[in-house]
């Protein structure tokens, strides 16, 4: 029997249950959360990671391309919050 994806482990024939193997996402799209979760009152961005509440809530279900685009904006957001006095 030919395997559909040689990068995945073979299914153990002693266990008839179907197991779905899910590949890990690339490290560059890991959550940027630093467990400092408070929203900046003027920007609405998290003071710890720079994401909006919607970006935080939907992170796990976002496509990889969206995660990369959000992460690319975070340094600018963090810099903006660092220069604000509100």
Backbone as a ProteinNet text record, in pm:
[ID]
protein_1_A
[PRIMARY]
XXXXXXXXXXXXXXXXXXXXXXXXXXXXXXXXXXXXXXXXXXXXXXXXXXXXXXXXXXXXXXXXXXXXXXXXXXXXXXXXXXXXXX
[TERTIARY]
84.7	0	88.7	62	140.3	90.3	185	148.4	118.6	16.1	-22.9	74.8	140.8	236.5	352.2	465.7	578.6	635.6	597.2	645.7	571.7	461.6	381.9	413.1	401.8	426.4	321.4	360.2	264.9	164.7	43.3	-60.8	-30.2	-48.1	-25.8	-143.1	-121.4	-232.1	-301.3	-240.6	-304.4	-414.8	-418.6	-518.4	-606	-728.3	-813.5	-867	-853.4	-905.2	-830.5	-901.6	-840.6	-784.7	-660	-594.5	-556.3	-592.8	-557.8	-430.2	-328.5	-203.9	-208.7	-184.2	-186.6	-44.8	3.7	138.9	142.3	251.2	270.4	289.8	244.6	264.7	409.7	455.9	592.3	608.9	729.1	755.8	727.6	741.6	721.5	575.5	484.2	343.3	291.1	382	340.7	279.9	193.6	131.8	238.2	225.3	321.9	289.2	192.2	148.5	264.8	274.8	377	311.2	182.9	106.1	102.7	98.2	77.3	-43.4	-159	-279.4	-363.7	-329.7	-414	-418.5	-535.4	-550.4	-521.3	-444.8	-414	-544.6	-581.3	-712.3	-731.9	-628.5	-644.5	-635.2	-549.3	-529.6	-613	-644.8	-715.4	-623.9	-493.4	-396.3	-348.3	-314.1	-260.7	-125.2	-105.8	22.3	136.2	104.4	208	253.1	158.8	195.6	160.9	73.8	39.4	-80.4	-141.9	-257.3	-385.4	-485.1	-617.9	-690.8	-799.8	-878.4	-928.7	-971.9	-1018.6	-905.3	-786.6	-672	-633.1	-641.6	-608.9	-710.8	-837.7	-944.8	-944.2	-911	-917.3	-784.6	-681.5	-547	-540.3	-594.2	-581.9	-646.2	-747.2	-817.1	-776.6	-686.9	-644.6	-549.7	-557.3	-461.1	-319.2	-221.5	-81.3	-46	-92.1	-60.1	-112.7	-231.4	-287.6	-204.1	-162.4	-79.8	50.9	111	236.7	213.7	103.6	74	52.1	-18.4	-41.2	91.2	171.6	299.5	392.1	381	464.6	428.1	302.2	257.8	288.8	319.6	333.8	447.9	566.1	672	631.9	564.3	518.1	414.2	325.1	223.4	287.3	382.5	448.3	523.1	585.8	657	558.5	444.4	342	296.7	269.8	222.9	330.9	456.4	567	583.8	542.5	560	439.2	329.3	205.3	203.5	140.6	129.8	-13.3	-93.8	-232.7	-259.3
-118.3	0	123.9	214.2	336.9	439.2	503.7	604.2	735.3	805.3	931	1043.4	1036.9	1141	1074.6	1060.5	991.3	1065.5	1190.4	1265.6	1235	1162.3	1128.7	986.2	959.7	822.9	726.4	601	500.8	469.7	437.9	400.3	261	243.2	113.3	22.1	-87.7	-175.1	-244.5	-244.8	-305.8	-218.4	-92.5	2.4	48.1	-0.5	29.9	172.8	246.4	382.9	469.6	561.2	654.1	771.8	800.1	910.9	1014.4	1135.9	1242.8	1308.9	1309	1375.4	1517.3	1612.6	1751.6	1806.5	1861.3	1917	2042.3	2058.5	2179.9	2297.9	2413.8	2533.4	2579	2652.9	2705.6	2796	2799.8	2878.3	3026.9	3075.2	3218.7	3261.6	3166.6	3202.8	3161.6	3128.5	3098	3223.3	3204.5	3318.4	3408.4	3538.9	3631.8	3666.9	3600.6	3630.3	3617.8	3716.1	3714.1	3715.5	3683.1	3675.8	3807.6	3915.8	4049	4105.9	4055.5	4080	4193.9	4314.2	4430.6	4515.2	4566.8	4645.3	4792.3	4852.4	4994.8	5070.1	5164.3	5228.5	5308.4	5369.6	5452.7	5373.4	5272.1	5197.6	5070.6	5013.1	4886.1	4767.2	4789.6	4682.1	4630.4	4503.1	4443.3	4505.7	4544.4	4603.8	4502.4	4374.9	4271.7	4229.5	4213.8	4160.5	4252.9	4349.5	4443	4404.6	4290.8	4250.4	4312.2	4322.2	4367.4	4250.2	4279.2	4174.1	4073.1	4119.8	4028.7	3940.5	3998.6	3920.4	3814.3	3849.3	3753.4	3640.3	3675.4	3575.7	3479.5	3527	3442.7	3383	3398.1	3357.9	3211.7	3122.4	2979.6	2936.8	3008.1	2968.8	3051.5	3145.9	3229	3153.1	3180.9	3121.3	3171.5	3091.3	3125.4	3261.5	3290.6	3419	3536.7	3522.9	3629.2	3648.3	3537.5	3546.8	3620	3587.6	3655	3804.2	3839.3	3980.7	4055.4	3994	4057.1	4072.8	3967.2	3973.9	4080	4103.9	4207	4346.7	4366.3	4497.3	4521	4417.1	4429.5	4519.9	4516.1	4606.5	4753.7	4792.3	4930.4	4966.2	4874	4898.4	4913.7	4825.9	4833.2	4966.2	5011.1	5138.8	5253.8	5247.7	5351.7	5358.8	5243.7	5243.9	5293.9	5265.6	5307.9	5459.9	5525.5	5670.6	5747.8	5677.8	5745.5	5757.5	5861.4	5882.2	5862	5788.6	5766.9	5624.6
0	0	0	-90	-99.7	1	68.1	168.6	99	146.5	84.8	116.8	231.4	269.4	341.8	275.1	337.8	458.2	480.7	594.8	724.1	714.6	833.2	877	1007.7	1054.3	1000.9	987.5	941.4	1051.3	1008.3	1103.6	1155.4	1283.2	1346.6	1311.7	1238.9	1197.3	1314.5	1432.8	1549.9	1606.2	1563.6	1613.4	1497.3	1490.3	1375.2	1372.5	1481.4	1483.7	1382.9	1324.8	1230.8	1310.8	1285.8	1354.9	1250.2	1276.2	1183.1	1233.5	1151	1185.1	1130.4	1215.2	1174.8	1186.7	1079.4	1081.3	1167.2	1237.9	1317.3	1223.5	1268.3	1187.4	1199.1	1100.1	1107.5	1229.6	1283.8	1404.2	1384.1	1262	1240.1	1250	1262.4	1281	1418.3	1508.5	1645.7	1707.8	1802.5	1869.2	1930.9	1910.9	1970.5	2115.6	2174.3	2311.1	2409.3	2498	2603.3	2741.6	2745.8	2870.5	2946.9	2874	2931.8	2859.2	2893.5	2816.2	2873.2	2834.2	2864.3	2737.9	2707.2	2585.3	2611.7	2523.1	2529.1	2504	2590.5	2577.8	2448.7	2397.8	2278.2	2148.4	2144.8	2020.1	2013	2128.9	2130.9	2108.6	2105.2	2085.3	2219.8	2224.1	2345.3	2376.7	2501.9	2542.9	2538.4	2545.7	2545.4	2407.4	2314.3	2182	2065.7	2088.2	1981.8	1897.3	1924.6	1844.6	1898.2	1809.7	1851.8	1917.4	1985.5	2049.5	1946.2	1829.7	1725.5	1673.1	1659	1612	1714.2	1841.2	1946.9	1947.2	1945.8	1954.5	1836.6	1718.6	1600.2	1557.5	1638.5	1597.1	1553.1	1630.6	1600.9	1470.3	1424.5	1302.7	1180.6	1197.3	1083.9	992.1	862.4	769.4	800.2	765.2	790.4	730.6	609.9	545.7	627.8	685.3	769.4	895.4	956.5	1076.5	1047.4	934.1	897.4	875	812	786.6	917.7	1010.4	1141.1	1213.8	1216.8	1287.5	1227.6	1098.3	1035.1	1083.6	1124.2	1173	1320.7	1394.4	1539.3	1585.4	1525.5	1572.5	1563.8	1458.2	1444.6	1548.6	1575.9	1678.3	1816	1846.1	1976.5	1991	1883.4	1886.6	1906.3	1840.3	1857.2	2001.8	2060.9	2199.9	2295.2	2264.2	2351.2	2353	2244.7	2237.9	2284.5	2308.4	2353.1	2504.7	2554.1	2698.5	2748.8	2674.2	2719.2	2754.7
[MASK]
++++++++++++++++++++++++++++++++++++++++++++++++++++++++++++++++++++++++++++++++++++++

